[in-house]
Amino acid sequence: MSTTAVAEEHHGAPSGLKRWLFSTNHKDIGTMYLIFALVMMFTGGALAMLIRAELFMPGLQIMQPDIYNMILTDHALIMIFGAVMPAATGLANWMLPMMLGAPDMALPRLNNLSFWLLPAAAALLLTSMVLPFLPGGGAPVTTGWTLYPPLSVQSGMGMDFTIFAIHLLGASSILGSINIVVTILNMRAPGMTMMKMPMFAWCMLFTALLLIIVAPVLAGGVTMLLFDRHFGTSFFDAAGGGDPVLFQHLFWFFGHPEVYVMLLPAIGVLSMVIPTFSRKPLFGYKALVGGLIFLFSLSLIVWAHHQYTVGMSPLATEYFMIMTIVISIPVGLMILNFLMTMWRGAMTFETPMLYAISIVIMFSFAGVTGVMLAVVPADMEYHDTYFVVAHFHYALLPGALFGLFAGVFYWLPKWTGHMYDEKLGKIFFWWNIIGFNLTFFPQHFVGLAGMPRRIVDYSPQFAEINMLSSIGAFIFGTSHLLFLYIVIKCIRGGEKAGDMPWEGAKAGTTGLEWELPSPPPFHSYTTPPVVR
Ligand code: CU1
């Protein structure tokens, strides 16, 4: 519908720029979230390209060490807070009301505020990157996204901009999460009980609950940092009676659940995509809900596995090790449920399904390296090496970003009314996946061989693998230009998509021997019941 048509239909509804600025419409806000995330993905991706260009060979190529560290820091902050989290909120905004049979999100004005805090935060973050190049701008932020003191207390003005950006991002996440929780609890259409909700809604519910619990802790931690920097406190300064390790506990109490905040929306997308393209209902719905509760609870009590090397008591270390290994049980359960959903299904392999299957494989691999890292004596060896970098990129690209890609391809027909170009979609998938694996798989080996992470230069024996990794990164990075092209092409036109765009993917093509089971869950939200 064109802007003017929208304005005509709702009397006095703003059009043009005001439509977006003052929007309380979940679809428009969802669109803005997704576009913002896309812009941030390209920004963070450009930083990643700079990192890999610098690491293309030993020696300093294009930048000084402190600038390298700043780029590394902002790559992480932008990807996590700017790209992955807003994209997930965008999907939730678009799909939740339709899935639950609600007319809109529960708190539409709060929804508007949650979104518009994001560009402000991005402006602060980008300013912090420009400051070191200006006279009097201070030293760059070189702490990494973990912002550990004492370095974060000592760094320049850019750190204050970064801290304020995190405050705004946290506020945006908390408000957005409250909206998601209230929508799910209060806005379901009659008959839509909790246990009938699509799995995506369950995943978003737990994502939001996690954020409401942990984002304030991060906000508190960085506020204490701010006080140490400017107001003479010494929360994290041993000379004044404080303890820098305290910050690590505050940070990772947020930081570990944050991994699940990024992961769960992708799990939600997978539990929609896999049944649709397997033409079978989701296997073990109740077990998955139980698994989510298990995962949600455990993810809050395993944080110190990120800091085995700080000298915690052996008892505490063992506790965190055991809990971390236990958390692989609900994750394994999810993988099993996805495999059982595909088992003997009439599978077809459109782009969303290709992503879903590759995610199950690659994320399981990250699960295995994750268990390796959970084991204390082994982690003493791997800590702060490229093995960790390889591990969490296998967790966060398949486990979050690729899940979002799957969701975008799955729902683009719904959003735009057009089918995307399936052939280009498949080309993008293979280009993307090959580039990704070429980049990050070799990093396991340099890591095991002892190459430290967060370092601008390395010794010559790591040269070949780093060059391979950089070539992979350029293949991976450029693939996203095709993604952008596919999305724009789909928005601008293409084959018309009906109410149930994936129905055309007919069963029987893989030798289905029995009656087709009940329709895929897509039906549950294509015709939402009228609510008044
Ligand atoms: Cu963790």
Boltz pocket constraint, residues with backbone or C-beta under 6 A from the ligand:
constraints:
  - pocket:
      binder: B
      contacts: [[A, 255], [A, 256], [A, 257], [A, 259], [A, 302], [A, 303], [A, 305], [A, 306]]
      max_distance: 6.0
